[in-house]
Amino acid sequence: MQYISTRGSAPTLDFEGATLAGLASDGGLYLPSEWPRFTPEDIAAMRGLPYHELAARVMEPFVAGSLTREELSALTEAVYGDFGHKAVTPLVQMDETHWLLELFHGPTLAFKDVALQLLGRLFETFLERRKQRLTIVGATSGDTGSAAIRAVAGLERVEIFMLHPKGRVSEVQRRQMTTVRAPNVHNLAIEGSFDDAQRHVKRMFGDTHVNGVLNLGAVNSINWARLMAQVVYYFYAGLQLGAPERAAAYSVPTGNFGDVFAGYVAGCMGLPIERLIVATNINDILHRALKDGDYSAGEVTPTQTPSMDIQVSSNFERLLFDCGGRDGAAMAAQMAGFERARAMQLTNSQREGAAAIFASASADPDATVRAMQWAQRGAAQVIDPHTAVGLHASLALVEDGTLERGVPVVTLATAHPAKFRDAVERAVGVRPSLPTRVGDLFGREESFSEISGDYEASRDFVLENAAGRLDSASATA
């Protein structure tokens, strides 16, 4: 399988190269040169497989030429054997229409674990082959940071610098990052928003002062391998609900568009999908883009769903590229205009392509609380605020007729409620406890560095503290 950049001028890479590169050298995002396709018979044959076997079956076409079937199977068995539920991503019924897909049974209690625990193993495998080191620079709005740090902490060939917006993540989210004591882990709390942190990370990949001396890699959802792993749980849920004969709809609380784009990929691969619902909070750039074609960034408003407090959704570029005819030069020009003006209008082909499968809805804080209360009172389910944004969208689109009654609607439960226990307690009067597998999180000492919101501060911190310089023996050790 070959991978191409959304902006058309970066070298074509195999899966190994795209995984280690993360962001393409032209600033674009890597995608497979074509979508692999399963027949209905192929999908039916996946019924009843354990999660790790299903994962290997779904991902095998994407890794062809870089991993053998046996190597991939060994990786998925090792990764998904470490989750707190034997089903890995269990499906829970709420009523005759609505279901929850619980994605929080990994080591850091968030959906990011499903992909990032595998990504850590992939890094280790490919770097050992090449006898190289990798410096990961990432930004997090909450959950990516802890999952990525857990995935790579202690690895000999990887070091990680994770930026989070100071004061804009929950205490549990912060502690899951800052209490990991490993020599290859660096936590940075920056002044500003997640968008600022993400902008710093993307700029470093294009900064010769950084990429000229460090072998940079990415764990954010700009890394294709991470999205690939998320495709699997759409197949898992779809099979439970009757695929390939029956289609389901999926409601995805999202800010950076990666999780819901994985559902789009599943549909391209042949999984029957009635609708993908993009559920946003009041930072609703994605809702406006899908509804009106208006992709314009405003100021980030902090909410009780901090992982979704985003105004620039990196993975949206992948959808626009695919729906716009895969014209790299046109995509590069469109994104250059957006980066200058912080606004753009979708083309007709982009809007029509998105409308064929996507719907959207946004939830203000009151609607989010009402969805949490609906889940607890009507289905005895305590859910976190991000999941509640997705549930609100599910309920609203069934009610207004966008989704036909009788179509199962799966809301992706993206985080354990204990990660946002203050918000949950305010909404439903229940203070969820952390699972015992998390350990004594609040008894551990924190370690992180506070820096200004200037790009230069982030860049200089990375350069001054990085061990894996290309001009040292570490490049080939």
C-alpha positions as CSV (number, residue, x, y, z in Angstrom):
1,M,0.0,0.0,0.0
2,Q,1.3,3.4,-1.0
3,Y,0.5,6.7,0.8
4,I,0.1,10.1,-0.8
5,S,-0.1,13.6,0.6
6,T,-3.3,15.7,0.5
7,R,-1.2,18.6,-0.8
8,G,0.3,16.6,-3.7
9,S,4.0,17.4,-3.6
10,A,5.4,15.2,-0.8
11,P,7.1,11.9,-1.7
12,T,4.8,8.8,-1.9
13,L,5.6,6.5,1.1
14,D,4.8,3.0,2.2
15,F,3.0,2.4,5.5
16,E,6.2,2.3,7.5
17,G,7.4,5.6,6.1
18,A,4.0,7.3,6.5
19,T,3.8,6.1,10.1
20,L,7.3,7.5,11.0
21,A,6.8,10.7,9.1
22,G,3.4,11.6,10.6
23,L,3.0,14.9,8.7
24,A,3.9,15.0,5.0
25,S,6.9,17.3,4.1
26,D,4.6,19.6,2.1
27,G,2.4,20.2,5.1
28,G,-0.3,17.8,4.0
29,L,-1.7,14.6,5.6
30,Y,-1.0,11.1,4.3
31,L,-3.8,9.0,2.9
32,P,-3.8,5.6,1.1
33,S,-3.5,6.0,-2.6
34,E,-6.7,4.1,-2.9
35,W,-9.3,2.7,-0.4
36,P,-9.2,-1.1,0.0
37,R,-12.7,-2.6,-0.3
38,F,-14.3,-5.6,1.4
39,T,-17.2,-7.4,-0.2
40,P,-20.3,-8.2,1.9
41,E,-19.1,-11.8,2.0
42,D,-15.7,-10.6,3.4
43,I,-17.5,-8.6,6.1
44,A,-19.9,-11.4,7.0
45,A,-16.9,-13.7,7.5
46,M,-15.6,-11.3,10.3
47,R,-18.6,-12.0,12.5
48,G,-17.6,-13.5,15.9
49,L,-13.9,-12.7,15.7
50,P,-12.2,-11.6,18.9
51,Y,-11.3,-7.9,18.7
52,H,-7.6,-8.4,18.1
53,E,-8.3,-10.8,15.2
54,L,-10.9,-8.4,13.7
55,A,-8.3,-5.6,14.0
56,A,-5.7,-7.5,12.1
57,R,-8.2,-8.4,9.4
58,V,-9.4,-4.8,8.9
59,M,-6.0,-3.2,9.0
60,E,-4.1,-5.8,6.9
61,P,-4.6,-4.1,3.5
62,F,-3.2,-0.8,4.9
63,V,0.0,-2.3,6.1
64,A,0.7,-4.5,3.1
65,G,4.4,-4.4,2.2
66,S,5.5,-3.1,5.7
67,L,4.1,-5.8,8.0
68,T,3.3,-9.5,7.4
69,R,0.0,-10.9,8.5
70,E,1.8,-12.7,11.3
71,E,3.6,-9.6,12.5
72,L,0.4,-7.5,12.5
73,S,-1.5,-10.3,14.4
74,A,1.2,-10.4,17.0
75,L,1.0,-6.7,17.5
76,T,-2.8,-6.5,17.8
77,E,-3.0,-9.5,20.2
78,A,-0.4,-7.9,22.5
79,V,-2.1,-4.4,22.4
80,Y,-5.7,-5.4,22.9
81,G,-5.0,-8.0,25.5
82,D,-4.1,-5.2,27.9
83,F,-7.6,-3.6,27.9
84,G,-9.9,-3.7,30.9
85,H,-12.8,-5.4,29.1
86,K,-12.5,-8.6,27.1
87,A,-14.6,-7.1,24.3
88,V,-12.2,-4.2,24.1
89,T,-14.9,-1.8,22.8
90,P,-18.2,-3.2,24.1
91,L,-21.6,-2.1,22.8
92,V,-24.2,-1.2,25.3
93,Q,-27.9,-0.8,24.6
94,M,-29.7,2.3,25.9
95,D,-33.2,1.9,24.3
96,E,-34.7,0.4,21.2
97,T,-32.7,2.9,19.0
98,H,-29.7,4.2,20.9
99,W,-26.5,2.4,21.7
100,L,-23.2,3.3,23.4
101,L,-19.9,2.1,22.0
102,E,-17.6,2.2,25.0
103,L,-14.1,3.1,23.9
104,F,-12.6,3.9,27.3
105,H,-11.4,0.5,28.6
106,G,-7.8,1.2,27.7
107,P,-5.1,2.1,30.2
108,T,-5.8,5.9,30.2
109,L,-9.6,5.6,30.0
110,A,-10.2,7.3,26.6
111,F,-10.8,6.3,23.0
112,K,-7.3,7.4,22.1
113,D,-5.9,4.3,23.7
114,V,-7.4,2.1,21.0
115,A,-5.1,3.6,18.4
116,L,-2.2,5.0,20.4
117,Q,-1.2,1.7,22.2
118,L,-0.8,0.2,18.8
119,L,1.0,3.2,17.4
120,G,3.6,2.9,20.2
121,R,4.3,-0.7,19.1
122,L,4.5,0.3,15.5
123,F,7.1,3.0,16.3
124,E,9.1,0.4,18.3
125,T,9.0,-2.1,15.5
126,F,10.0,0.2,12.6
127,L,12.6,2.1,14.6
128,E,14.3,-1.1,15.6
129,R,14.4,-2.1,11.9
130,R,16.0,1.2,10.9
131,K,18.2,1.5,14.0
132,Q,16.9,5.0,14.4
133,R,15.5,7.3,17.1
134,L,12.3,9.4,16.9
135,T,11.4,12.6,18.6
136,I,7.6,12.9,18.9
137,V,6.1,16.4,19.2
138,G,2.4,16.4,19.9
139,A,-0.4,18.6,21.1
140,T,-3.3,17.5,23.2
141,S,-6.7,18.9,24.2
142,G,-6.7,16.3,27.0
143,D,-6.8,12.6,26.1
144,T,-4.2,12.2,23.3
145,G,-1.4,13.3,25.6
146,S,-1.9,10.7,28.3
147,A,-2.6,7.9,25.8
148,A,0.5,8.8,23.7
149,I,2.8,9.1,26.8
150,R,1.6,5.8,28.1
151,A,2.2,4.2,24.8
152,V,5.9,5.3,24.5
153,A,7.1,5.9,28.0
154,G,10.3,4.0,28.6
155,L,10.9,3.1,24.9
156,E,14.6,3.4,24.1
157,R,14.3,4.8,20.6
158,V,11.5,7.3,21.2
159,E,11.2,10.5,23.2
160,I,8.1,12.6,23.4
161,F,7.3,16.3,24.0
162,M,3.6,16.8,24.6
163,L,2.1,20.3,24.7
164,H,-1.2,21.0,26.5
165,P,-3.1,24.3,27.1
166,K,-2.5,25.4,30.6
167,G,-5.6,25.2,32.8
168,R,-7.8,23.9,29.9
169,V,-7.7,20.1,30.6
170,S,-9.3,18.3,33.5
171,E,-7.3,17.4,36.6
172,V,-7.4,13.7,35.8
173,Q,-6.3,14.3,32.2
174,R,-3.4,16.5,33.4
175,R,-2.3,14.1,36.0
176,Q,-2.4,11.1,33.6
177,M,0.3,13.0,31.6
178,T,2.3,14.7,34.3
179,T,2.7,11.8,36.8
180,V,4.4,9.5,34.3
181,R,8.1,9.6,35.3
182,A,10.2,8.4,32.4
183,P,13.4,9.9,31.0
184,N,11.9,10.1,27.5
185,V,8.8,12.0,28.5
186,H,8.5,15.8,28.5
187,N,5.3,17.6,29.4
188,L,4.7,21.3,28.5
189,A,1.9,23.5,29.7
190,I,1.6,26.4,27.3
191,E,-0.4,29.6,27.6
192,G,-3.2,29.6,25.1
193,S,-5.6,27.1,23.5
194,F,-5.2,23.7,22.0
195,D,-5.3,25.3,18.6
196,D,-2.2,27.3,19.6
197,A,-0.4,24.1,20.7
198,Q,-1.4,22.3,17.5
199,R,-0.2,25.2,15.4
200,H,3.2,25.1,17.2
201,V,3.5,21.4,16.5
202,K,2.7,21.7,12.8
203,R,5.1,24.6,12.4
204,M,8.0,22.5,13.9
205,F,7.6,19.9,11.2
206,G,8.2,22.6,8.6
207,D,11.0,24.4,10.6
208,T,14.5,23.4,9.4
209,H,15.9,24.6,12.7
210,V,14.0,21.7,14.3
211,N,13.6,19.0,11.6
212,G,17.1,19.5,10.5
213,V,18.5,18.2,13.7
214,L,15.7,16.0,15.0
215,N,13.9,13.0,13.4
216,L,10.4,14.2,14.1
217,G,7.3,12.0,14.4
218,A,3.6,12.6,15.2
219,V,1.1,10.9,17.5
220,N,-1.8,13.3,16.9
221,S,-4.5,12.1,14.5
222,I,-2.5,13.7,11.7
223,N,-0.7,10.3,11.8
224,W,-2.4,7.9,9.4
225,A,-1.6,4.8,11.5
226,R,-3.7,6.2,14.4
227,L,-6.8,6.7,12.2
228,M,-6.3,3.3,10.7
229,A,-6.6,1.6,14.1
230,Q,-9.8,3.6,14.8
231,V,-11.5,2.2,11.7
232,V,-11.7,-1.2,13.5
233,Y,-14.3,-0.4,16.1
234,Y,-16.8,0.8,13.5
235,F,-16.6,-2.6,12.0
236,Y,-16.9,-4.2,15.4
237,A,-20.1,-2.2,16.2
238,G,-21.6,-2.7,12.8
239,L,-21.1,-6.4,12.9
240,Q,-22.9,-6.6,16.3
241,L,-25.8,-4.7,14.8
242,G,-26.3,-6.8,11.7
243,A,-23.7,-5.8,9.1
244,P,-23.4,-6.3,6.2
245,E,-27.2,-6.7,5.8
246,R,-28.1,-3.9,8.1
247,A,-26.7,-0.3,8.3
248,A,-26.2,1.7,11.4
249,A,-25.7,5.4,12.1
250,Y,-22.8,6.7,14.3
251,S,-22.7,9.8,16.4
252,V,-19.2,11.0,17.1
253,P,-18.3,13.8,19.5
254,T,-15.4,15.4,17.7
255,G,-13.2,18.5,17.6
256,N,-10.3,17.4,15.3
257,F,-12.4,15.2,13.0
258,G,-10.1,12.2,13.3
259,D,-12.5,9.8,15.1
260,V,-15.4,10.5,12.7
261,F,-13.1,10.4,9.6
262,A,-12.2,6.8,10.7
263,G,-15.9,6.1,10.2
264,Y,-15.8,7.6,6.8
265,V,-12.9,5.2,5.9
266,A,-14.9,2.3,7.2
267,G,-17.7,3.3,4.8
268,C,-15.3,3.6,1.9
269,M,-14.1,0.0,2.8
270,G,-17.6,-1.4,2.4
271,L,-19.2,-1.2,5.9
272,P,-22.8,-0.2,5.5
273,I,-23.3,3.2,7.2
274,E,-26.6,5.0,7.3
275,R,-25.1,8.3,8.5
276,L,-22.1,9.7,10.3
277,I,-23.1,12.4,12.8
278,V,-20.5,15.1,13.6
279,A,-21.3,16.2,17.1
280,T,-19.7,19.4,18.3
281,N,-19.9,21.7,21.3
282,I,-20.3,25.4,20.9
283,N,-16.9,25.5,19.2
284,D,-18.8,24.5,16.1
285,I,-16.6,25.1,13.1
286,L,-17.3,21.6,11.8
287,H,-21.1,21.9,12.2
288,R,-21.0,25.2,10.3
289,A,-18.8,23.8,7.6
290,L,-21.1,20.8,7.0
291,K,-24.3,22.8,7.3
292,D,-23.4,25.9,5.4
293,G,-20.0,25.3,3.7
294,D,-18.5,27.9,6.0
295,Y,-15.2,26.7,7.4
296,S,-14.1,29.8,9.3
297,A,-12.2,29.8,12.6
298,G,-13.3,31.9,15.5
299,E,-12.0,32.3,19.1
300,V,-12.0,29.1,21.2
301,T,-14.6,29.2,24.0
302,P,-13.7,27.0,27.0
303,T,-16.4,24.5,27.9
304,Q,-17.0,21.5,30.1
305,T,-15.9,19.4,27.1
306,P,-12.3,20.6,26.8
307,S,-11.2,17.9,24.4
308,M,-13.5,19.5,21.8
309,D,-12.6,23.1,22.4
310,I,-11.0,23.3,18.9
311,Q,-11.5,25.7,16.0
312,V,-9.2,24.2,13.4
313,S,-9.8,20.6,12.7
314,S,-6.7,19.1,11.1
315,N,-8.3,15.9,9.7
316,F,-11.0,17.8,7.9
317,E,-8.4,18.3,5.2
318,R,-8.4,14.6,4.5
319,L,-12.2,14.7,3.8
320,L,-12.0,17.8,1.7
321,F,-9.2,16.2,-0.4
322,D,-11.1,12.9,-0.9
323,C,-14.4,14.6,-1.7
324,G,-12.8,17.2,-3.9
325,G,-11.4,14.7,-6.4
326,R,-8.0,14.1,-4.7
327,D,-6.4,17.2,-6.4
328,G,-3.3,17.9,-4.3
329,A,-2.5,21.2,-6.0
330,A,-6.0,22.5,-5.5
331,M,-6.0,21.3,-1.9
332,A,-2.7,23.0,-1.2
333,A,-4.0,26.3,-2.6
334,Q,-7.2,26.0,-0.6
335,M,-5.4,25.3,2.7
336,A,-2.9,28.1,2.0
337,G,-5.8,30.5,1.7
338,F,-7.3,29.2,4.9
339,E,-4.1,29.6,6.8
340,R,-3.9,33.2,5.7
341,A,-7.5,34.2,6.2
342,R,-8.6,31.6,8.8
343,A,-11.7,31.2,6.7
344,M,-12.7,29.4,3.5
345,Q,-15.8,28.2,1.6
346,L,-16.1,24.6,0.7
347,T,-16.4,23.8,-3.0
348,N,-19.6,22.3,-4.4
349,S,-18.0,18.9,-4.8
350,Q,-16.7,19.0,-1.3
351,R,-20.1,19.9,0.1
352,E,-21.9,17.3,-2.0
353,G,-19.5,14.6,-1.1
354,A,-19.7,15.3,2.6
355,A,-23.5,15.6,2.5
356,A,-23.8,12.1,1.1
357,I,-22.8,10.5,4.4
358,F,-22.4,13.2,7.1
359,A,-24.9,15.1,9.2
360,S,-24.1,17.4,12.1
361,A,-25.4,19.0,15.3
362,S,-24.0,21.1,18.1
363,A,-24.7,21.1,21.8
364,D,-24.5,24.0,24.1
365,P,-23.7,23.4,27.8
366,D,-27.4,23.0,28.8
367,A,-28.1,20.5,26.1
368,T,-25.0,18.5,27.2
369,V,-26.2,18.3,30.7
370,R,-29.7,17.2,29.6
371,A,-28.2,14.4,27.6
372,M,-26.2,13.2,30.6
373,Q,-29.4,13.2,32.6
374,W,-31.3,11.4,29.9
375,A,-28.6,8.6,29.9
376,Q,-28.7,8.2,33.7
377,R,-32.5,8.4,34.2
378,G,-33.6,6.5,31.2
379,A,-30.8,3.9,30.7
380,A,-28.9,3.8,34.0
381,Q,-25.7,5.0,32.2
382,V,-23.4,7.6,33.7
383,I,-21.6,9.2,30.7
384,D,-18.9,11.9,30.4
385,P,-19.8,15.3,28.9
386,H,-18.0,14.6,25.6
387,T,-20.1,11.4,25.1
388,A,-23.2,13.5,26.1
389,V,-22.5,15.9,23.1
390,G,-22.7,12.9,20.9
391,L,-25.8,11.5,22.5
392,H,-27.5,14.9,22.2
393,A,-26.8,14.8,18.5
394,S,-28.2,11.3,18.2
395,L,-31.4,12.2,20.0
396,A,-31.9,15.4,18.1
397,L,-31.4,13.9,14.7
398,V,-33.8,11.0,15.4
399,E,-36.3,13.5,16.7
400,D,-36.2,15.9,13.7
401,G,-36.4,13.0,11.2
402,T,-32.9,13.3,9.8
403,L,-32.5,9.6,10.9
404,E,-35.3,7.2,10.2
405,R,-36.7,5.4,13.2
406,G,-35.6,1.8,13.3
407,V,-32.1,2.6,12.3
408,P,-29.7,1.8,15.2
409,V,-27.8,4.8,16.3
410,V,-24.4,4.3,18.0
411,T,-23.0,7.1,20.1
412,L,-19.2,6.7,20.6
413,A,-18.5,6.9,24.3
414,T,-15.1,8.5,24.1
415,A,-14.0,8.8,27.7
416,H,-14.7,7.3,31.1
417,P,-16.9,9.5,33.2
418,A,-14.3,9.6,36.0
419,K,-12.0,11.7,33.8
420,F,-14.6,14.5,34.2
421,R,-16.0,13.7,37.6
422,D,-16.7,17.3,38.6
423,A,-18.8,18.0,35.5
424,V,-20.6,14.6,35.8
425,E,-21.4,15.3,39.5
426,R,-22.8,18.7,38.7
427,A,-25.0,17.2,36.0
428,V,-26.4,14.1,37.6
429,G,-25.4,14.1,41.2
430,V,-23.1,11.1,40.9
431,R,-19.3,11.3,41.4
432,P,-17.8,8.5,39.3
433,S,-14.8,6.7,40.7
434,L,-11.6,6.0,38.8
435,P,-11.2,2.3,38.0
436,T,-8.7,0.4,40.2
437,R,-6.5,-0.2,37.2
438,V,-5.6,3.5,37.0
439,G,-3.9,3.2,40.4
440,D,-3.1,6.0,42.9
441,L,-3.3,8.8,40.3
442,F,-3.8,11.5,42.9
443,G,-1.0,10.3,45.2
444,R,1.7,10.7,42.5
445,E,4.0,13.7,42.1
446,E,3.5,15.8,39.0
447,S,6.2,17.0,36.7
448,F,5.8,19.5,33.8
449,S,7.2,22.8,32.5
450,E,5.2,25.9,32.0
451,I,6.1,28.1,29.0
452,S,4.6,31.0,27.2
453,G,2.3,30.7,24.2
454,D,5.0,31.9,21.7
455,Y,6.1,29.4,19.1
456,E,9.7,30.2,19.8
457,A,9.3,29.1,23.4
458,S,8.0,25.7,22.4
459,R,10.6,25.3,19.7
460,D,13.5,26.2,22.0
461,F,12.3,23.9,24.8
462,V,12.2,21.0,22.4
463,L,15.7,21.8,20.9
464,E,17.3,22.3,24.3
465,N,15.9,19.1,25.9
466,A,15.9,16.7,23.0
467,A,18.3,13.8,23.1
468,G,17.8,12.3,19.7
469,R,19.8,14.7,17.5
470,L,20.5,13.5,14.0
471,D,24.1,14.8,14.2
472,S,24.8,12.4,17.1
473,A,25.4,8.7,17.4
474,S,21.8,8.3,18.5
475,A,20.7,8.6,14.8
476,T,22.2,5.1,14.2
477,A,22.5,3.6,17.7
